[in-house]
Structure formats: C-alpha cells, structure tokens
C-alpha cells in the first residue's frame, strides 16, 4: 500500500504539478460533512450500541469466513465496530474519518484521470463537481457507507497501479505481479460490499479504449476472484434475503431504477431517490437527462456508447432491487465525472454549455443535501443528549415522542428505529415514536424542528 501511495504521489507531481489548490478545495467541500455534529440514520446508532462494550473481545465481530450470511461485509462491519468502539460518541470524529476516505478517493481519482489523458485543470474541476453531486454528498455524509468507500478505493488503487508508466513489452513477471495485486484488491472490495462484483467490469471498461495488457491481465485476475466469490455466495445473495422488501429483486425493476437515478440529480428538492418519478418537476428533470445525452452524443457515437453502457454497468446489480437509494449511484457518478473530465476537449461549445448548466443544477442539489444532513445531525445530537436523562428520570416508564412538524416525522422515525441502547441505557419499549397526526395516541414529549424535546402538554423544555 505504501508503494501505491508513492506511485500516486509521483504521478500527481508529474502529470498535474503540485495540486495544493485542489486539495484545499476538496477539504473545503468536505468540511461541512466532516463537522456534522450528529448522525443521520438508525444504523449508525445501532452499530454504536453493538460496539459500546467494556472490551474489544465483547464486540460482536463479523466472521471473515462466514460466507452464508446475507450481508458478507466483514471488512466494513469490523472496521465500523472498531471505530464506533473508540469514537462512536463523538460523531464529528466519525465524520472526519469518513471525509478522510473521501479525500483519499478524490486524490486517487485525480491520478487515474490524469493517466487516462485528462488535463490537470479538467480533472481537478471534475472531481470538485463530483464531490457536490447529490448521490456523492449522500454517500460521503453517511457513516454507514464505508463499504462503498472501500470498494471504490480498491478499484482506484488497482487502476493507479496497473496504469502506471511501463515499457511497451512488459515482462510476464510484471504482469503476474499486477494480477496478484489486483486479485488481493478485488478480495478486499468483496469483503466490503456485494457491489464489488463489478470490479472486473470497471477494469474492462477502462481497458476498452486503451491498448494496455496490464489492464486485461488485471481483468482476468479480478474475474477469477469474483467467480470464486459468486460460487460461494450467489445463492445466498439471490435467495437469502432476511425478509426485507428492500432486497426483493426482479428484472422488471430495471427500467424504473434507471429512470429514477437518471432524473434524481436534476430534482434539487428531492432528498431521496425514492419518489423521483412522481415528483412535480419530473418532466423538467427528464429534459435535463435528454440534454445531457445530446451533449455527450456530440463527442461521437463511440464515446456516447461508452457513456451509456458504462453508466449502466456502474449502477450494476442494484438496478434489479425493489428499493433505490442515492448511495447506490456512487460508482455511477464516479464514472460520469471521470468520463466528462477525460473527454472534455471532445465536447462542442453547445455541449459544454449544456453540461455546465446541468452541473450547476446538480451541485445546487448537492448543496441542499449537505444542509439536510447537517439539519438531521443537529436533531440527532440534541435528541440523544436528552434521552438518557429522561429515561433515568422516568424510572423505567416509557417515553412517547412525536415530531412537532410533519417534515420531521420521518427523521424522528429513522433516528429511533430499532436502536437497542444509547450510553448503555436500554431503549427497548421505553422509547416510542408516535406518528405525526396520530390523534388516539398521546405523546409525552414533542420534538421540535431543532431536536429539542418539549413536555406534552405542559410544553416546558426538557433539559439536555
């Protein structure tokens, strides 16, 4: 890994100069996410609960050879548990670690783009835009996406290594070394998330426009590892779902998923991908998708085909799922940003203007995503600051909480869903979420839009 970093540094210096300005811009873009005061989703709090034990030996570690569980992600889960054990009650530190992964990915992606022929400025601008795309913001803002970061970082490490400068007549030993390293990186990615089965396709997609024996050798090595993985896990992946509708799959879902992910960036007030197709501005978003395709078509039908096919491959197996989510499009947005950076010189003036307009809309969407994540983080921080004291004060009596505003009802639900405990104080049936507008049920507390709890019906602020 040290060798990879050294090659990345050399390539950055040789192809793009000293990217100090680029690094500063990336840090500024990631800063609002890194300093989010709280968490976004129940899984972050669930894993914190699992990891909040006196010793490391008591943590329920994920088995490295347990191939029969539905989500085989030992690298992701064990890293998450370890991080939560030490820093879980300091969300800012957790977010800083996640942002650090995003920074490393940005640097590695820049090296890859430079090696594929993108100009230094084009690569830097494309990556800064990429970090503001809504799906990428969503992924980098959520602690629960270390899996996606590990997968993408593994692919980028493979590309940085295999695409290094070498003699045209690379020796067989050199190609074998490449194959071994790529096989290891593929295994790391597969221990992070199931989406890593796309690893060899990413290498093949990159090898298509280049005469690079190393990439083709890497593709074979990566395919071999993926084949073993699928032999061990395919039946579990397809038919071992733990009953969640989110993992139900059908080939009939593909057209709807494609349409949702295509339209989502151009719907700024849409926080999640779900519901994009019934949004009131779906026709305008559809026009944005058509304009983007027109702009790309101006670069030539060969590049247009690579763009469309590559985007579909990057979305990959998630297209068959019944549920859609922004972080599922993380790899697809990475591909799009890379494609535009590498081929920017091929866009005609009209195409550049179209892309600039659409990028502006998508980045504004990303800005709104950042605001919403920070809003939810503040709610979580204040809500969970009050809960332990209230539970102790109530001597075991349950607390029923209702959102004061309808737009915060889902936030409250997702922050408290199936969270076992916090600061080793059991929740269980002691914390109840009362649906908004549910008249028969009477809450004991109302949660304000900033996360504070008000006693109901006395309406006096609960101390944090």
N, C-alpha and C positions, 0 to 999 in steps of 0.2 A: 504493500500500500504506500510506503514511503517512496518507492520508485515511481509509482503512478503520480504522486504529488510533484515529484521532481520533474517528470516529463511535462506535466500540466504547466508548471511554472516556466519551464524553458520555452514551451510552445507559446504561452501567453506573451512572454517577452519578445520572442522572435517575430510572431505574427501580428501582435497588436500593441506593442510598446508596453509602457507601464500603465496598467488600467486603474490608476488610483481614482480618477474621477468616476469611473464605472463602479468601483467597489463602494465609494461613498454614496452614490445614487441608490445602489441596491440596499445598502444599510438604511438609508432614509426611508425607502419604500417599505421595508420590513419592520421599521421601528414601531409603528402603531400596533402591529400584531405582536411584536416581541414584548411590549409593555402593557398588554391587555391585563387588567387586574384580576380577571376571573376566568372560569371555564365556560364552555359553550354547550356541552351535551352531557347526558347522564353517564355515558361510558367512561368519560374522564374521571368522574366521581366514583363510579363502580370500581374501576381499577385502583383508584386511590384507597378505597376501602379494603380491597383484597391485599394491598401492599402494606397497609398500616398495621404491622405486627411487630413484636419486640425484636425479633432476629431475622436474618435473611433465610435461615433454614425453615422458618414457618410460612414463607411466601409460597403460594400455590403455583410453582413454576410450571411452564408448559413443557411437555415432553418433546425432546428433539427427534425421537424416533416414533412418535405416536402418529402414524400416518392415517389412522382410521377416524380421527375426529374431523368434524366438518370443516372447521377453520384451522388448518395446519399452518400456524404462523409463529413458530417458537422464537425466532429471532425478534420479531416485532413485539410479541407479548412479553417475553422475558426482559427485553430492554425497557419496555414501558413500565413493567412492575418494578424493576430496579430503580428507574428514575423516580417513580412515584414514591417508593420507599424512602428515598432521601430528600426529595424536593416537592413532594405532592401537595403540601400545604402552602407552598409558595408558587402560585400559578405563573407569576412573572418569570421565575427561573425556568419553569417548564416551557413557557412560550419562547424564551430566549434560546433554549436548546433546539426547539423546532425551527426557529428562524435561522439558527446557525446552519442547520441542514439545508434550508432554502438558499442561504448564501453560498454554500459549497456547491450546490447544484447549479446555481447561476454561473459560478466561475468555471465549472467543468463544461457546462453547456456552451459557454463562450469559446472555450478552447476547441470544442468539437466543431462549432460553426466556422471558426477561422480555418480549421483544417479542411473543411468542405468548401472553402473558397469564398466565404462571406467577407466583406470588408470589415475592418475593425469597428468603424462607427456604426455600420449597419447591424453588426452582431450585438453591440452594446445597447443600441436603441431598442432592437427587437426584444432583448431579454428584459429590459426595464418595462417595456409594454407588457410582455408576457407575465411579469410578476403582478401586474394590475388587472389581468383578465379575471373575471368573476370566479371561474372554476378554480383557478390557481390561488387566488386570495382565499377562497373557501378551504382549500386543501392546506395551505400554509398556516391558516388561523386556527386549525383544529388539531389538538394534541393527538386525537385518535387516528391520524394519518401518517404515523411513522412508517407504516407498511408501504405506502405509496412513495415516500421519500427513499426508503431503502431500495425499492425496485428501480426507480429512475436513476438513482446514483450508481447502481450496479451496471446498468446499461451504458451510462455515460463513461464510467471508468473503462468498460470494455472498448468503447469507441475511441477514447483518448489513447489507449494503448495500441490498439490494432491499427489505427490511422496515423501512427507516428511516422516520421520520415524514415525510409529504409531503402536499401538498394533494390533495384528492379528485380534482381534474381535472388530473392530471399531464400535462405537455406532451409532445408527441411527441418533442421533442429529448431530454427527460429519460429517456423510455423507451428511446430509441436508445442513450443513454449506458449505461443499465443493461444493455442487450443486449450491447453491445461488451465491457463489463467481465466479464459472466458468460461470454461466449464465450472470453475470454482465460483466465479461471479454469478453465473446462472443459478447455481445451487443456493447461494446467499439470497438471491432475489426470490427464489421459490420458497425459501424458509420465511420469507417476509409476507408474501401475498400470492394468492392464486393467479392474479393477473400476470404474473411473471412468465406464464406460458407464452406470452407474446415476445419474449426475449429474442429468440432466433428470427422472428419476423422483422423485428426492429433492425437487426443486423443485415438481413437480406434486403430490406428496403433501402438501407444506406449503401449496400454493395451494388445495387442495380445501376446507378448512374456512374459508377467508378470501376476501373479495372484494378481491383485490389484482391490479390489472392489471399491476403490475410483475413479480410472480411468474410470471404467464402469459407475459409477453413474454420473461422470462428463460428460461422453459421452452423456448420456440421457439428462442431463440438457442443454448441448450445442446444441444438436439436436433439442430440443424443441424451443429454441430461433431462430435457423436458420429456422425452419419450419414456424414460425410466420413471419420472415423476407421475406421468399420466397412467402408466401401468399400475402404479401403487395406489393412485388416488382418484382416478376418473369416476369410478362407480360411486365413491363417497361424495364427490363434488356434484354429480348429476342427481343422485337419488338419496343422499344422506342429509338433506336439509332438516334442521331441527324444528320444522313445523312453521317457520316464519314465511308469511306471504311474500316478503321482500326477496326471498331467494327462489321463489317459484319461477320456472323458466318455460319459455315457449318460443319457437322460431317466429311465431306470429307477432311477437313483441318488437321485432327488429325495426320495421318502418316507423313505428311510433317513437321508439327511442332515438332513432336518427333525427327525426323531425324535432324532438324536444331539445336535444343537445345542440342542434344547428341554430335554433331560434333563441335559446336562452341568453347568450351574450348580448343580444340586442333588445332585451326587456329589462331596463335598468331597475324597475321597482319590483322585480321578481326575485325573491331571496333564494328559493329552491328551484331545481329543475322541474320537480313535480308541479303540474298545473300550467306549464308554459303554453301548451296548445290551446287552452281555454282563456288565455289572457286577452284582455280587451284590445291590446295592441299587437295581436299575433300577426295581422296582415302586414303591418309595418315591419315587424321583425322578419317576416318571410321575404319582404322586398330586400332587406339587408342581406339575407342569405343569397338571394339571386344576384345582387350586385357584386357580392364577393366572388361568386363563381364566374361572373362575367369578367371581373378584373383578372382573375387567375387564368382564364381562358386566353387572355391576350398574350400570355407568356408562351403559348404554344400548346398543342394538344398533348404532347408527351408529358410536359410538366403538369398540365391540367389533370391528366390521368393519374400521375403520381400523387398529386394533392388529394384527389377524391379517394383513391384506393388507400393511400397512407392514412388519411384521417379515419376511414372506416376500420382499418386494421388496428389503429391506435386505440379506438374505442373497444374493439375486440369482443370478448365474451360477455361483457356487461350488457350488450345490446339485447340479449335474449332474456334478461331478467325482467320481472314484473315491476320492479322498483327502479327509479332513476335518482341519482344524486350528483351534485356538482363535482365532488372529488373523483367520481368515476371518469370524468373527462380530462383528468390531469395530464395523462400521456398524450391525448389528442391535441390539447392546447400546446404542449411542448413541441409536437411535430409541426403544427401550424406556424408557430413562432420561428422555428428553425427553417422551415420552407421559405417563408417570406424573406428572412434575412439572407439566405443563400441566393435566392433568385430575384432580389430587389432590382438589380440592374436590368432584368428582363421585363419588368413591368413598364408599360407605356405610361405617358403622363396621366391620361384619364384613369388608368388602373391605379396609379399611385394616389391620386386624389380620392378615389373611392375607398381604397384601403385605409387612408388616413382618416376619413370621415367615420368609417365603421370602427376603427380602432379607438377613436375618441369616444364613441358611444359605449363600447365595451369597457374602456377604462373608467368611465364615469360609473358604470355598473359596478366595477370592482371597488371603486371608492365607497359606494353605498354599502357594499358588502362589509368593508372594513368598519364603517360606522355601526352597522348592525351587530357585528361580532363584539365590538367594544361595549355596545349597549347591553348585550346579553351578559358579557363578562362582569360588568358593574352590578347587574341584577344578581348574578350568582354569588359574587363576593359579599354583598350586603345580606342577602337571604341566608347564606350559610354562616355568616357571622352571628346572626340572631338565633338560629335554630337550636344549637346546643344549650344555650342558656334557657330558652323557653322550655325545652324538653326536661331539663333538670328541675326547673321551677314548677312544672306541672306534675311532678312526681308520678310520671308514667301515663298521665292522661293524654289521649290523642289530641293532635293539633290539626284542625281543618283549615286549609288555606285556599283562598280564591283570589284570582287576579282582579284588580280594581278596574283595569281597562281590557277590553276584548282582545286587542292586539298582543297582549302579554300572556294570554291564557295558554297558548301553545308553548311559550317559553317556560312558564312555570311547570307545565306538564313534563317537558323534556328534561328539565333540570332535576326533577324529583323522581323520575320513573325508575323504579326498581333499584334505588340506591340503598344498600344494606345498612350503612352506618356512616357517620362522619365524626372524626376525632374520637373514634371508638365508642360513640354513643349510638346505640341501636335505633334505627328508624322503624323498620317493620311496618306494623299497622298504626304506629304512633304519629305518622305524618301522612295526612290525607289531602289530596288535591280535589277541591270542589270545582266542577266545571263551571265556566262563566255562564251566568244567567240561570243556573240551576236553582229554582225557587224552593222546592221542598227541602233541600239540604241547606243548613245554616252554617256558614264558616265561623270559625273562632278568630280568624285573622284575615285581613285583606292585604294583598301585596300591591304596593304602589308601583308605578312605572319605573321607579329607580331602584326597586328591590327591597324597600323598607316594608316592615310589617306593622299594620295598624290593628289594634284590638277591635273586634267587632262584637257588639255595636257601639262600644264606647269611643272608638276612633282615636285612642291615645297612642303615640308612637312607642313601639317596642324598642327597648334598649339593645344596641348592638354590642 
